[in-house]
Amino acid sequence: MDILLPVELQRDIFELASRNSVEQVFYESVIISSRESGQKFLSLIEAKPPGFFATAVKSLLIAPLLSDDQTAGILTACCGIESLALWGTIYWGQIPDFPHLANQLPLRRLSHRLRPPPAWLSSLTHLDIAFSKPLMFGADGLRRIVDTLQHLHRLTHLALHYFLHPSIVSATTNFPGLQVLVIIFDWPAPIPASLGKRYSFDDRIVVVQRVSSSSSADWEAASPT
């Protein structure tokens, strides 16, 4: 015997299913642009059913420098992210539990500020080494960056800012799995012809100009979601 539900109950079930489906899509890419939005997102995590953000969020950008507890709480809740950007954390060691948390993430893309990523991020295929302004590295610093990148055996796509030392570019072109090396030119002036000629020796190297004034918008546009 078929059971006919009341129209009101059918409508409630449909609305609930639709809302859950829409929210899953709505939260696929999350951008936290300020400490206030970080705290609001943590409150939202507490308000949602347990495990909701573990399956919903695939790309996460944390732009400000949040507290260790805030960052750990967000990464713990969003444990299914494949694309992560941390632009406020200067040193990996600032978050004591970060290596453990990151090991639980199915990361494939990472954008991070200043320091090169540690070798335990072995699953990465795409890496953007992010900087807010030109930095000077000594020989030891350059060597550490290259040594760290060499441990990322699955790395196929790498993005570097144009002002990084040429020795890094030269070394990374020797990585066997590297398919694309993007040199980012983010000055408003046109790309100098000399810059393109400098890297014409390798077809995998592409010099691009940042066309957006928003780094977070560029990151979101490149997200696989």
Number of C-alpha atoms within 10 A of each C-alpha: 3 4 5 7 9 8 9 9 10 12 12 11 12 12 12 12 11 12 11 13 12 11 13 16 13 12 17 18 19 18 19 18 14 14 16 12 14 22 15 13 17 16 11 12 18 11 9 10 9 10 14 16 24 15 15 21 23 24 25 25 21 24 21 17 17 19 14 14 12 16 19 18 14 18 21 17 19 23 22 20 25 20 27 23 22 20 19 14 22 13 13 18 10 11 15 12 14 16 14 9 15 18 14 14 19 16 22 19 23 22 21 24 20 18 16 21 20 14 14 13 20 16 17 20 19 20 23 20 17 20 17 10 9 10 10 11 12 8 10 8 13 16 15 13 16 17 15 14 22 17 15 22 17 18 23 17 18 21 19 20 20 19 14 17 16 12 12 15 19 13 14 16 16 10 16 12 14 18 14 18 21 18 22 18 20 16 11 10 8 9 15 9 8 9 13 15 10 10 17 13 9 12 10 14 19 15 20 15 15 14 12 10 10 9 14 18 12 13 18 18 10 11 17 13 13
